[in-house]
Amino acid sequence: MTNTKPSFLLEKPEPILRTRLYNGRRLQVWEGRAKMSEIKGWAENPRIDLAKRSLQQAVGTRALQQDELYDLMKKDSDVKLAALRDDIMKNGLREPITLSFDGKLLDGNRRFFAVRYILETLPTTEPNRQDHETIDAYVLMEDATEDDEQRVLVEENFSPSLKIEWPDYVKASHVIKEHEAGIDTADIAKKFKWPASKVKETIRINQIINDFLTYATAPEDPNDELGGGLGLTEQEAETIAAKNYQFFNEAQKSFYEPLQTDLEFKANFFRWMKQEKFSSFPEVRIAYKAWKDPEVKAIIAGNDPDAAKDAKSTLDYNARVVRSGDEAAGRIDAFVKFLKAMKAGEIKALPASARESLTEALTLIEKMSSAASEE
């Protein structure tokens, strides 16, 4: 092991060697003050991956510039860069950034750009400006391996802390990458310090999301019984998937099997995701129950912004209320009013399955009515 000091660390205060624990391995690191001017933001930061890809499409094949990455960080509301800038100005940097020996950012992209934001904010004549022209940093030794760097990434971004962790969609992408490389579930769990059950859940969620991406990017087709796909670009579809990752997780928990076997429900559920139909986990949770109940299905499929909320309320009410004769009469009356209010075009647009259900219901009503008259 060599004790060569990184060139971008200040000589005063003199850098010191210390040992830190990263994901179960003790690594020696240099601790000192790094020159902001000699550090570059992490271009591969998964936190801004979707926004970065959108910008990359606009600029072509050239590498993104540091100013462009900086602008992405400032514009991303989830990053909260201005809030962190103000906190650092008031309270100082709470946790050093972590760098490879050649100056690559392994942890602290958000802190690095927040300090850059401070330098942009403060005038050159501000006395305190020089305090932010260098930054506290841990730097891996010159002989640190790629596996050592990976351990830093896992420790700093998968372990709970007061920092803003990577979004769940980004964490999941790393887990899925390992899974697709053929790594055993137990080994993946050990690497990322997750329970094996969470790794398995992530794989199931990814399967649903892959189905969504395939459906969402397929062209719309009015001649198809299900209307074809959603006609979205890959970027648009993945943005929806990332934004609603936990809703897809709830779907995995609540109706994974129906999503594999009921293609009509799957297509409609994916449409509802695109339409931002759901605003809470309980609303997602009842989606398949709503689909299977003709009355509630009509509610959740409607254009009302609160359709999913109303569908859940109806299901809750139906489960809670003891069906009395008066209630049954009231529900029948409400259904008759609903039918009378339908326009000819809406009736014509009903799928064949809905018309078949109405026919079956009419046959059942006639039999019940005849039986009641005979009594």
C-alpha positions in Angstrom: 0.0 0.0 0.0 1.4 3.4 -1.0 1.0 6.5 1.1 1.0 9.0 -1.9 -1.3 11.9 -1.1 -3.9 13.0 -3.7 -2.8 16.1 -5.6 -6.1 17.9 -5.1 -5.9 17.9 -1.3 -4.5 21.0 0.4 -1.2 20.6 2.2 -2.6 22.7 5.1 -4.3 21.4 7.1 -2.2 18.4 6.4 -4.2 15.4 5.2 -4.3 12.5 7.7 -4.9 8.7 7.2 -7.8 7.1 8.9 -9.8 3.9 8.7 -13.5 3.9 7.8 -15.9 1.0 7.5 -17.7 0.7 4.2 -20.3 -2.1 3.8 -18.4 -4.5 6.1 -14.9 -3.7 4.8 -12.4 -1.4 6.6 -10.7 0.9 4.1 -7.9 3.4 4.7 -8.7 6.9 3.4 -7.2 10.3 3.3 -9.1 13.0 5.2 -8.5 16.6 4.2 -9.7 19.6 2.3 -10.1 19.3 -1.4 -10.0 22.1 -4.0 -13.5 22.6 -5.4 -11.9 23.7 -8.7 -10.2 20.3 -9.2 -13.3 18.2 -8.6 -15.9 17.3 -11.1 -19.5 16.4 -10.4 -20.5 12.8 -10.9 -21.8 12.5 -14.5 -23.1 8.9 -13.9 -25.0 9.8 -10.8 -28.2 7.6 -10.9 -30.2 10.2 -9.0 -30.5 12.4 -12.1 -30.3 9.6 -14.7 -33.8 10.1 -16.3 -33.4 13.9 -16.6 -29.8 13.4 -17.8 -30.9 11.0 -20.6 -33.6 13.5 -21.7 -30.9 16.2 -22.0 -28.5 13.7 -23.7 -31.1 13.1 -26.4 -31.2 16.9 -27.0 -27.4 17.4 -27.3 -26.6 14.2 -29.2 -23.6 12.0 -28.5 -21.3 14.5 -27.0 -20.5 14.3 -23.2 -22.6 16.4 -20.9 -20.8 19.5 -19.5 -20.4 20.2 -15.8 -22.6 23.3 -16.2 -25.3 21.1 -17.7 -25.2 18.6 -14.9 -25.3 21.5 -12.4 -28.4 22.9 -14.0 -30.1 19.5 -13.9 -29.4 19.3 -10.1 -30.7 22.8 -9.6 -33.9 22.2 -11.5 -34.7 18.8 -10.0 -37.2 19.5 -7.2 -36.4 16.1 -5.5 -32.7 17.1 -5.1 -33.6 20.2 -3.0 -30.3 21.8 -3.9 -31.2 25.3 -2.8 -32.3 24.1 0.6 -29.0 22.2 1.1 -27.0 25.3 -0.1 -28.7 27.4 2.6 -28.1 24.8 5.3 -24.4 24.5 4.5 -24.1 28.3 4.5 -25.7 28.4 7.9 -24.4 25.3 9.6 -21.4 24.2 7.5 -20.9 20.9 5.7 -22.1 18.1 8.1 -20.5 15.2 6.2 -17.4 15.2 3.9 -17.7 14.0 0.3 -15.9 10.8 -0.8 -13.6 10.7 -3.8 -11.5 8.1 -5.6 -7.8 8.8 -5.7 -8.1 10.4 -9.1 -10.9 12.8 -7.9 -14.0 10.9 -9.1 -17.0 11.6 -6.8 -18.2 8.4 -5.2 -20.5 10.1 -2.6 -21.6 13.6 -2.1 -22.7 14.8 -5.6 -25.5 16.8 -4.0 -23.2 18.3 -1.4 -20.6 19.2 -4.0 -23.1 21.0 -6.3 -24.6 22.7 -3.3 -21.2 24.2 -2.4 -20.8 25.2 -6.1 -24.2 26.9 -5.7 -22.8 28.8 -2.7 -19.9 30.0 -4.8 -22.3 31.1 -7.5 -24.4 32.9 -5.0 -21.7 34.8 -3.0 -20.0 37.8 -4.6 -16.2 37.6 -5.1 -15.8 40.3 -2.5 -17.6 38.2 0.2 -15.0 37.4 3.0 -16.6 34.0 3.7 -16.3 32.9 0.1 -12.9 31.4 0.5 -14.3 29.0 3.2 -16.3 27.3 0.4 -13.5 27.2 -2.3 -12.3 24.0 -0.6 -14.4 21.1 0.8 -14.0 18.4 3.4 -13.3 15.1 1.7 -12.4 11.5 2.3 -10.2 10.1 -0.5 -9.6 6.4 -1.2 -6.0 5.2 -1.4 -4.2 5.0 -4.7 -4.5 1.2 -4.7 -8.2 1.0 -3.9 -10.0 -1.4 -6.2 -13.3 -1.1 -8.2 -14.9 -3.3 -5.5 -13.8 -0.8 -2.8 -15.5 2.0 -4.8 -18.7 -0.1 -5.1 -18.7 -0.6 -1.3 -18.6 3.1 -0.8 -21.6 3.6 -3.2 -23.6 0.9 -1.4 -22.8 2.1 2.1 -23.6 5.8 1.3 -26.7 5.3 -0.8 -28.4 2.1 0.3 -28.0 2.5 4.1 -30.6 4.7 5.8 -29.3 8.1 6.9 -30.2 11.8 7.2 -29.2 12.3 3.6 -31.6 12.1 0.7 -31.0 8.6 -0.5 -31.3 7.4 -4.1 -34.9 7.1 -5.2 -36.3 3.6 -4.9 -36.4 3.2 -8.7 -32.7 3.9 -8.9 -31.8 1.5 -6.1 -33.9 -1.1 -7.8 -32.1 -0.7 -11.1 -28.8 -1.6 -9.4 -30.4 -4.7 -7.8 -31.9 -5.8 -11.2 -28.6 -5.3 -12.9 -27.1 -7.9 -10.5 -30.0 -10.2 -11.0 -29.8 -10.1 -14.8 -26.1 -10.8 -14.5 -27.0 -14.1 -12.9 -26.0 -13.2 -9.3 -27.8 -15.3 -6.7 -30.6 -13.6 -4.7 -28.8 -14.3 -1.4 -25.6 -12.8 -2.7 -27.4 -9.7 -4.0 -29.1 -9.3 -0.6 -25.7 -9.5 1.1 -24.1 -7.0 -1.3 -26.8 -4.4 -0.8 -27.6 -5.2 2.8 -31.2 -5.9 2.0 -33.4 -8.8 3.2 -33.6 -11.5 0.5 -37.4 -11.0 0.6 -36.9 -7.4 -0.5 -34.7 -8.5 -3.4 -37.4 -11.0 -4.5 -40.0 -8.3 -4.3 -37.8 -5.9 -6.4 -37.5 -8.6 -9.1 -41.3 -8.9 -9.2 -41.8 -5.2 -9.3 -39.3 -5.0 -12.2 -41.3 -7.6 -14.1 -44.5 -5.5 -13.8 -42.6 -2.3 -14.8 -41.1 -4.0 -17.8 -44.6 -5.0 -18.9 -45.7 -1.4 -18.4 -42.8 0.0 -20.4 -43.5 -2.5 -23.3 -47.2 -1.6 -23.3 -46.7 2.2 -22.8 -44.3 2.5 -25.7 -46.5 0.5 -28.1 -48.5 2.6 -30.5 -52.2 3.3 -30.0 -54.4 1.1 -32.2 -58.2 1.8 -32.3 -58.7 -1.5 -34.2 -57.2 -3.4 -31.3 -59.7 -4.7 -28.7 -57.7 -3.1 -25.9 -56.8 0.0 -27.9 -53.2 -0.9 -28.5 -50.6 0.7 -26.3 -50.2 4.2 -24.9 -48.0 5.6 -27.6 -45.4 7.1 -25.2 -41.7 7.6 -25.8 -39.3 5.4 -23.8 -38.3 8.5 -21.8 -42.0 9.4 -21.0 -42.8 5.8 -20.0 -39.7 5.4 -17.8 -40.4 8.7 -16.1 -43.9 7.5 -15.2 -42.4 4.2 -13.9 -39.8 6.0 -11.8 -42.4 8.5 -10.3 -44.8 5.7 -9.4 -42.4 3.0 -8.4 -44.0 2.5 -5.0 -47.5 2.3 -6.6 -46.1 -0.6 -8.8 -44.8 -2.1 -5.6 -48.3 -1.9 -4.1 -49.6 -3.6 -7.2 -47.0 -6.4 -6.8 -48.2 -6.9 -3.2 -52.0 -6.7 -3.9 -52.6 -8.3 -7.3 -49.5 -9.7 -8.9 -51.2 -12.8 -10.3 -54.1 -11.0 -11.9 -51.6 -8.8 -13.7 -50.0 -11.9 -15.2 -53.3 -13.6 -16.2 -56.0 -10.9 -16.9 -54.7 -8.9 -19.9 -57.7 -6.6 -20.1 -57.2 -5.6 -16.4 -53.5 -5.2 -16.9 -54.0 -2.8 -19.9 -56.5 -0.7 -18.0 -54.4 -0.6 -14.8 -51.4 0.6 -16.9 -53.7 3.3 -18.5 -54.8 4.3 -15.0 -51.2 4.8 -14.0 -50.6 7.0 -17.0 -53.7 9.0 -16.2 -52.4 9.5 -12.6 -55.6 7.9 -11.4 -54.2 7.0 -8.0 -53.2 9.3 -5.2 -52.6 6.9 -2.4 -51.5 3.3 -1.7 -55.1 2.3 -0.5 -56.5 3.4 -3.8 -54.0 1.2 -5.7 -54.7 -1.7 -3.4 -58.3 -1.9 -4.4 -57.8 -1.6 -8.2 -58.4 -5.3 -9.0 -61.4 -5.6 -6.6 -62.9 -2.5 -8.3 -62.3 -4.1 -11.7 -64.2 -7.2 -10.7 -67.2 -5.4 -9.3 -69.4 -4.1 -12.2 -70.7 -1.1 -10.2 -67.3 0.0 -8.9 -65.6 -0.7 -12.2 -67.8 1.9 -13.8 -66.7 4.4 -11.2 -62.9 3.8 -11.3 -63.0 3.8 -15.1 -64.7 7.2 -15.2 -63.0 10.5 -15.9 -63.6 12.0 -12.5 -60.3 13.1 -10.9 -61.4 11.4 -7.7 -62.5 8.2 -9.5 -60.2 5.9 -7.6 -61.0 7.5 -4.3 -64.7 7.2 -5.0 -64.3 3.5 -6.0 -62.5 2.8 -2.7 -65.3 4.5 -0.8 -67.9 2.5 -2.5 -66.1 -0.8 -1.9 -65.6 0.2 1.8 -69.3 1.1 2.1 -70.4 -2.2 0.5 -68.2 -4.2 2.8 -69.4 -2.3 5.9 -73.2 -2.0 5.4 -75.5 -4.9 6.1 -77.7 -5.3 3.0 -81.2 -4.5 4.1 -84.3 -4.5 1.8 -84.3 -0.7 1.8 -80.6 -0.6 0.9 -81.1 -3.1 -1.9 -84.0 -1.1 -3.3 -81.9 2.0 -3.1 -79.0 0.5 -5.0 -81.3 -0.9 -7.7 -82.8 2.6 -8.0 -79.4 4.2 -8.3 -78.3 1.6 -11.0 -81.5 2.3 -13.0 -80.8 6.0 -12.9 -77.3 5.4 -14.0 -78.5 3.4 -17.0 -81.1 6.0 -18.0 -78.4 8.7 -17.9 -76.2 6.9 -20.4 -76.2 8.3 -23.9 -76.5 6.3 -27.0 -72.9 6.7 -27.9 -71.8 5.6 -24.5 -73.9 2.5 -24.7 -72.6 1.7 -28.2 -69.0 2.1 -26.9 -69.5 -0.5 -24.2 -67.3 -3.6 -24.6 -68.9 -6.8 -25.5 -68.3 -8.2 -22.0 -70.2 -5.4 -20.4 -73.2 -6.0 -22.8 -73.1 -9.7 -22.0 -73.1 -8.9 -18.2 -76.2 -6.7 -18.7 -78.0 -9.4 -20.6 -77.2 -11.9 -17.9 -78.4 -9.5 -15.3 -81.7 -8.9 -17.2 -82.3 -12.7 -17.5 -81.7 -13.0 -13.7 -84.0 -10.2 -12.9 -86.8 -11.7 -15.0 -86.4 -15.1 -13.2 -86.4 -13.4 -9.8 -89.4 -11.2 -10.7 -91.4 -14.2 -12.0 -90.6 -16.2 -8.8 -91.7 -13.3 -6.6 -95.0 -12.9 -8.5 -95.8 -16.7 -8.2 -95.4 -16.4 -4.4 
